[in-house]
Amino acid sequence: MAQQRRDNWQHEPPARFAPNMRRIAHLDMDAFFASVELLRYPQLKGLPMIIGGGRRKADDLLHASHPGLPAHEIPVAAFPRLKDYVGRGVITTATYAARQFGVGSAMGMMKAARLCPEAIVLPVDFDEVRRLSRAFKETIREIAPLMEDRGIDEVYIDFTEVPGGQREGGRVLARLIQKCIQERTGLTCSIGVAPNKLIAKMASEFNKPNGISIVHEADLQTLIWPLAARKINGVGPKADAKLEKSGLRTVGDIAGQSREWLVEHFGRSYGAWLHDAAWGRDERPVVTESEPVSMSRETTFERDLHAVRDREALGAVFTDLCERVAADLRRKGYVGRTIGIKLRYDDFRTATRDLTLDHYTDDPRVIRQAAGQSLKRVDLDRRLRLLGVRVGKLVPAGDLPPSEVRPSPPETGPQTLEMFPDATPKDRKFDSD
């Protein structure tokens, strides 16, 4: 069987006759938000630290308690600890030292405090994060201009025709990009280079932090198939549990099943996608300059959440998603009119709703208000495994007069999802995966 699978791959012809092989890189900045703080406070390096919570007041308090002392000389004992945090915030990112305690992004900070109470906690410095995000992406474009922006801390890069992009499978170019980013920003990144986006993203996780991983088509069985099924980007906890129940624990286990069997057990689109993913098939191009139709943020929960019993956790995540998508809009210079939500239930069915405003916006509070209205129109009786927020009908902010952009609503303090406990949906409509 293994030999049959191996024969399905086209072997590389002799190098002197071969055209350039497709080489796609996925670059992910290492614990980006936390690493930005370590530039300011290098004395925290190697310590458990999480980034998240409320508005940025930590710097003012630290400097007020240590007047005249440079930031890098403030004693570690002066920094706030997670055990003292009170609120409904969620973690944006965590250092690798904190992750060893089971702390991770999108986790409620109160839960994280039970896992790692002595972790240092600092809020996000969005201005500095955006500045360094622009800097590392400009560095990449100067070397390899075919770059797809995938968010504030990750990109895809087409190495195929770039000088050095074929040398050592792309390692030479990846090493150059790493070096230039570190020289310009002081930050490290991890890079995976592979025949396509799917495998490149998996490979970028192999040697974190500050690592480079090279995967060729012939490496599929040795490097990809032994991986746990959840390592495929798009396989969440619920899908992983269902795969394991079927005896499919690794990527290779999935590849050993027929497409028909996977479609029968996981649905037409998801089953077919699982088969292609396990066999490393992905023809998506690196998209550089296309105008975005929409921007979205979504998260898959570590455990299924219920709209009533987990109301506060859902409210915090929901607000965080709205703030993130608003930050994406502002960073890229867009405003939008259609605000939508996406829910995935514990049975893998997906519901989407949206609302079109009469003004454009990039304000997180406006986005949250509109998204909250959409939440009232979906079934909230069942447990949720995924929540997402989307802004569509985008236009460049500079193309509109101020009168067409919705003003910010007044401050109302912390928001929870009031619509969850008493939602009575009237127009249920589901889109099957």
C-alpha positions in Angstrom: 0.0 0.0 0.0 2.8 2.4 1.0 4.6 1.7 -2.4 1.3 2.4 -4.2 1.0 5.7 -2.4 4.6 6.6 -3.1 4.1 5.9 -6.8 1.3 8.5 -7.0 3.8 11.2 -6.5 5.7 12.5 -9.6 9.4 12.1 -8.9 11.6 15.0 -9.6 13.5 14.7 -12.9 17.2 15.3 -13.0 18.0 18.8 -11.8 19.6 20.0 -15.1 16.4 19.4 -17.0 13.9 20.4 -14.3 11.9 23.7 -14.3 11.7 25.5 -11.1 9.7 23.5 -8.6 6.9 25.3 -6.8 8.3 26.6 -3.5 5.8 28.3 -1.2 6.8 29.6 2.3 4.7 30.2 5.3 6.3 32.7 7.7 5.0 33.1 11.2 6.4 35.6 13.7 7.4 33.9 17.0 4.9 34.8 19.8 4.6 38.1 18.0 2.7 40.2 20.6 4.8 38.9 23.4 8.0 39.4 21.5 7.2 43.0 20.9 7.0 43.5 24.7 10.4 41.7 25.1 12.0 44.4 22.9 10.8 47.0 25.5 11.4 44.8 28.6 14.2 42.3 27.8 14.5 41.4 31.5 11.3 39.3 31.0 13.0 37.0 28.4 12.5 33.3 29.3 9.7 34.0 31.8 6.0 33.0 31.4 4.2 36.0 30.0 0.8 36.5 28.5 -0.5 39.4 26.4 -4.2 40.3 26.7 -6.7 42.1 28.9 -7.8 45.7 28.9 -6.4 49.1 27.8 -2.7 49.8 28.0 -2.0 51.3 31.4 0.8 49.0 32.5 3.6 51.1 31.2 2.4 54.2 33.0 2.1 52.4 36.3 5.5 50.7 36.0 7.3 54.0 35.2 5.3 55.9 37.9 6.5 53.4 40.5 10.1 53.6 39.2 10.6 57.2 38.1 13.7 57.8 36.1 14.5 54.2 35.7 14.9 52.9 32.0 12.3 50.4 30.9 14.9 47.6 30.7 16.0 48.1 34.3 12.5 47.9 36.0 12.7 44.9 38.3 10.8 41.8 37.3 9.0 41.8 40.6 7.3 45.1 39.7 5.4 43.6 36.8 1.7 42.6 37.2 1.0 38.9 37.6 -1.9 36.9 36.1 -3.0 35.7 39.5 -4.1 39.3 40.3 -6.1 39.8 37.0 -9.8 40.3 37.4 -12.0 40.6 34.3 -13.3 38.8 31.2 -10.4 39.3 28.9 -8.9 36.6 26.6 -5.3 35.9 25.8 -3.9 37.3 22.6 -0.7 35.3 22.8 1.7 33.8 25.3 5.4 33.2 25.5 6.7 29.7 24.9 7.5 29.5 28.6 3.8 30.1 29.5 2.5 27.7 26.9 4.2 24.9 28.7 1.6 25.3 31.4 -1.2 24.8 28.9 -1.9 28.5 28.4 -2.8 29.5 24.8 -4.3 32.2 22.7 -8.1 32.8 22.9 -8.2 31.3 26.4 -10.0 33.2 29.1 -7.5 35.0 31.3 -9.2 33.9 34.5 -8.8 30.3 33.4 -5.2 30.9 32.5 -4.6 32.4 35.9 -5.4 29.0 37.4 -2.9 27.2 35.1 -0.1 29.7 35.4 -0.8 32.2 38.2 2.8 33.7 38.3 2.8 34.5 34.6 3.5 38.2 33.9 0.5 39.9 32.2 0.7 42.9 29.9 -1.9 44.4 27.5 -1.4 44.7 23.7 0.5 47.7 22.4 -1.4 47.9 19.1 0.6 50.9 17.8 3.9 49.2 18.3 2.6 45.9 17.0 1.3 47.5 13.8 4.6 49.4 13.3 6.7 46.2 13.6 4.2 44.3 11.4 4.6 46.8 8.6 8.4 46.7 9.1 8.8 42.9 8.8 6.5 42.7 5.8 8.3 45.5 4.0 11.5 43.6 4.6 10.1 40.5 3.0 8.8 42.4 -0.1 12.2 43.9 -0.7 13.6 40.3 -1.0 10.6 38.3 -2.3 7.8 40.6 -3.7 5.2 37.8 -4.2 3.8 37.9 -0.6 0.3 37.3 0.7 -0.6 39.1 3.9 -2.5 36.7 6.2 -2.7 38.8 9.3 -0.7 40.9 11.6 2.0 38.2 12.2 2.0 35.8 9.3 2.4 35.7 5.5 2.8 33.3 2.6 5.6 33.9 0.2 6.2 32.5 -3.3 9.9 31.5 -3.5 9.6 29.8 -6.9 11.1 32.4 -9.1 13.0 34.4 -6.5 16.9 34.2 -6.7 17.9 31.7 -4.1 14.4 30.3 -3.7 15.3 26.9 -5.1 18.7 26.5 -3.3 18.5 23.8 -0.7 14.8 23.7 -1.3 14.3 27.3 -0.2 16.5 27.2 2.9 19.0 29.7 1.6 16.3 32.4 0.9 14.5 31.6 4.2 17.7 32.1 6.1 18.3 35.5 4.4 14.7 36.6 5.2 15.1 35.6 8.8 18.4 37.4 9.2 17.0 40.6 7.6 13.9 40.7 9.7 15.9 40.2 12.9 18.3 43.0 11.9 15.5 45.4 11.1 13.1 44.6 14.0 14.9 42.6 16.6 12.3 39.9 16.2 12.5 36.2 15.2 10.3 34.2 12.9 9.8 30.6 11.9 9.5 29.6 8.2 8.2 26.5 6.5 8.9 25.9 2.8 7.0 23.3 0.8 5.2 22.7 -2.5 2.1 24.5 -1.4 0.4 26.6 1.3 -1.1 23.7 3.2 2.1 21.9 3.9 4.1 25.1 4.3 1.9 26.2 7.2 2.3 22.8 8.9 6.1 23.0 8.3 6.4 26.4 9.9 5.4 24.8 13.2 8.1 22.1 13.1 11.0 24.1 14.6 9.6 27.0 16.5 11.0 29.4 17.6 13.4 30.8 15.0 13.4 27.7 12.9 13.4 26.8 9.2 11.8 23.6 7.9 12.0 22.3 4.3 9.5 19.8 3.0 9.5 18.3 -0.5 6.8 16.2 -2.2 8.8 13.1 -1.5 8.7 13.9 2.2 5.0 13.5 2.5 5.1 10.0 4.0 8.1 10.6 6.3 7.3 14.1 7.6 3.6 14.7 7.2 1.8 11.4 7.5 3.2 10.6 11.1 1.8 13.9 12.4 -1.4 13.9 14.5 -4.5 14.7 12.4 -5.1 17.9 14.4 -1.9 19.3 12.9 -3.8 19.9 9.6 -4.9 23.5 9.6 -8.7 23.1 9.5 -9.0 20.1 11.8 -10.3 21.4 15.1 -10.8 19.5 18.4 -14.3 18.2 17.5 -13.2 16.9 14.1 -10.1 15.4 15.7 -12.2 13.6 18.2 -14.5 12.2 15.5 -11.4 11.1 13.5 -9.9 9.4 16.5 -13.2 7.6 17.2 -13.0 6.2 13.6 -9.4 5.1 14.3 -7.8 7.9 12.3 -5.2 9.4 14.6 -2.6 10.6 12.1 -2.5 12.3 8.7 -1.4 9.0 7.3 -4.4 7.3 8.7 -6.6 9.7 6.8 -4.6 9.2 3.6 -5.2 5.5 3.9 -9.0 6.0 3.6 -10.7 6.4 0.2 -12.3 9.8 -0.7 -15.7 8.1 -0.8 -15.4 6.8 2.8 -14.4 10.2 4.1 -17.2 11.9 2.3 -19.7 9.3 3.7 -18.5 9.9 7.3 -17.6 13.6 7.2 -19.8 15.2 4.6 -19.3 16.0 0.9 -17.1 19.1 1.1 -15.2 18.4 4.4 -14.6 14.7 3.6 -13.2 15.6 0.2 -11.1 18.3 1.7 -9.7 15.9 4.3 -8.6 13.5 1.6 -6.9 16.2 -0.4 -5.2 17.6 2.7 -3.9 14.2 3.8 -2.4 13.7 0.4 -0.8 17.2 0.4 -2.9 18.6 -2.4 -3.4 22.4 -2.5 -3.2 24.5 -5.6 -4.1 27.8 -4.0 -1.9 30.6 -5.4 -0.1 33.2 -3.3 -2.3 36.3 -3.7 -0.6 39.7 -3.5 -2.5 42.7 -4.6 -6.1 41.7 -4.9 -8.7 44.0 -3.2 -10.2 42.1 -0.2 -13.9 41.4 -0.4 -14.2 40.9 3.3 -12.1 40.5 6.5 -12.9 38.1 9.3 -11.6 36.6 12.5 -12.8 33.3 14.0 -11.7 31.0 16.7 -12.3 27.3 17.5 -12.8 26.7 21.2 -10.8 24.2 23.2 -14.1 22.8 24.4 -17.6 23.3 23.1 -19.2 26.3 24.8 -22.9 26.9 25.7 -24.6 30.2 25.2 -26.0 30.4 28.7 -23.6 28.4 30.9 -20.5 30.0 29.2 -22.0 33.4 28.6 -19.1 35.4 30.0 -16.4 33.5 28.2 -18.3 33.8 24.9 -18.8 37.5 25.5 -15.1 38.0 26.0 -14.1 36.0 22.9 -16.8 37.8 20.8 -15.6 41.2 21.8 -12.0 40.2 21.2 -12.9 39.0 17.6 -14.6 42.3 16.9 -11.6 44.2 18.1 -9.2 42.1 16.0 -11.2 42.4 12.8 -11.5 46.2 13.4 -7.7 46.4 13.9 -7.2 44.4 10.6 -9.5 46.9 8.8 -7.6 49.9 10.1 -4.2 48.4 9.5 -5.1 47.8 5.9 -7.0 51.0 5.4 -10.5 49.6 4.8 -14.1 50.2 6.1 -17.1 48.0 5.5 -20.9 47.9 5.7 -21.9 44.3 6.0 -21.3 42.8 9.5 -21.7 39.1 9.9 -21.3 36.2 12.3 -20.4 32.5 11.9 -21.2 29.8 14.3 -20.3 26.1 14.1 -22.2 23.8 16.3 -21.1 20.6 18.0 -22.6 18.5 15.1 -20.4 20.4 12.6 -23.3 22.3 11.1 -22.6 26.0 10.4 -24.9 29.0 10.6 -24.1 32.4 9.2 -26.0 35.7 9.5 -25.2 39.3 8.5 -26.5 42.8 8.7 -25.8 45.6 6.2 -25.5 49.1 7.8 -26.3 52.4 6.2 -22.8 53.7 6.9 -19.3 52.2 6.6 -17.3 51.5 9.7 -14.0 50.2 11.1 -15.0 50.8 14.7 -15.0 47.7 17.0 -18.0 48.9 19.0 -20.1 49.4 15.9 -19.0 46.0 14.6 -19.9 44.4 17.9 -23.4 46.0 18.0 -24.2 44.8 14.4 -22.8 41.4 15.0 -24.8 41.1 18.2 -28.0 41.8 16.3 -27.1 38.9 13.9 -26.6 36.6 16.8 -30.2 37.1 17.8 -31.3 35.4 14.6 -29.5 32.0 15.0 -30.1 28.9 17.1 -28.3 29.2 20.4 -29.7 26.1 22.1 -26.9 23.9 21.2 -23.2 24.0 22.1 -20.8 25.9 20.0 -17.4 24.9 18.8 -16.5 27.9 16.7 -17.4 31.6 16.6 -16.4 34.1 13.9 -17.0 37.8 13.0 -16.8 39.1 9.4 -16.9 42.6 7.8 -17.8 42.7 4.1 -18.6 45.2 1.3 -15.2 46.8 1.9 -13.9 50.0 0.3 -10.7 51.8 0.9 -11.3 54.3 3.8 -9.6 57.1 1.9 -12.1 56.8 -1.0 -15.1 57.9 1.2 -16.1 61.3 2.7 -16.3 61.4 6.5 -20.1 61.6 6.3 -20.3 58.1 5.0 -18.4 56.5 7.9 -20.5 55.7 11.0 -19.4 57.6 14.1 -18.4 55.6 17.2 -21.1 54.9 19.7 -20.7 56.2 23.2 -18.7 54.2 25.7 -20.9 51.8 27.6 -18.4 49.9 29.7 -17.7 46.1 29.5 -20.1 44.2 27.2 -21.4 40.7 27.5 -23.6 38.7 25.2 -27.0 39.7 26.5 -28.7 38.0 23.6 -27.4 34.5 24.4 -29.6 33.5 27.3 -33.0 34.6 25.9 -32.4 34.2 22.2 -35.5 33.0 20.4 -34.5 32.5 16.7 -37.3 33.0 14.2 -35.4 32.3 10.9 -33.1 29.4 11.3 -31.0 28.6 8.3 -28.0 26.3 8.2 -25.2 25.9 5.8 -23.8 22.4 6.0 -20.0 22.0 5.8 
